[in-house]
Amino acid sequence: MNKTANAPVVEAANGAKKEDRLARFIEKVLADKESVELYYNGKITREELYARGVRFAKAV
């Protein structure tokens, strides 16, 4: 049987609780989606999109 320890919740210096990894991942996905929409609407260039860390994959 695998037992795991319960770690206390870590709080930041300002008293706010540390966000979990899933919440940060979801925020990044939504930010990337918004960046791609801005690119397709012609509001940012491909270089700006790449600077934000968004890349397009080539289909095989």
C-alpha positions in Angstrom: 0.0 0.0 0.0 1.4 3.4 -1.0 1.1 6.0 1.7 1.8 9.6 1.0 2.4 12.4 3.5 0.2 15.4 3.7 2.4 18.5 3.3 1.2 21.8 4.8 0.0 24.4 2.3 2.8 26.8 1.4 2.0 30.5 1.7 3.7 33.3 -0.1 5.3 36.2 1.8 2.2 38.4 1.2 0.0 35.7 2.7 -1.6 34.5 -0.5 -1.7 30.7 -1.0 0.7 29.3 -3.6 -1.2 28.4 -6.8 -1.1 24.8 -7.8 0.4 23.6 -11.0 -2.9 22.9 -12.7 -4.1 26.5 -12.2 -0.9 27.9 -13.6 -1.1 25.5 -16.6 -4.7 26.6 -17.4 -3.7 30.3 -17.2 -0.8 29.6 -19.6 -3.1 27.8 -22.1 -5.6 30.6 -22.0 -2.8 33.2 -22.5 -1.5 31.2 -25.5 -4.9 30.9 -27.0 -5.4 34.7 -26.7 -2.0 35.3 -28.3 -2.9 33.0 -31.3 -6.2 34.8 -31.7 -4.3 38.1 -31.8 -1.9 36.7 -34.4 -4.8 35.5 -36.6 -6.6 38.9 -36.3 -3.4 40.6 -37.5 -2.7 42.5 -34.3 0.7 40.9 -33.6 3.4 39.5 -35.8 4.8 36.0 -35.9 8.0 37.2 -34.2 5.9 38.6 -31.3 4.1 35.4 -31.1 7.4 33.5 -31.0 8.6 35.9 -28.3 5.7 34.9 -26.2 6.8 31.3 -26.5 4.1 30.1 -28.9 5.2 28.0 -31.8 3.2 26.3 -34.6 3.8 22.6 -35.3 4.1 21.3 -38.8 1.6 18.7 -39.8 3.1 15.4 -41.0 
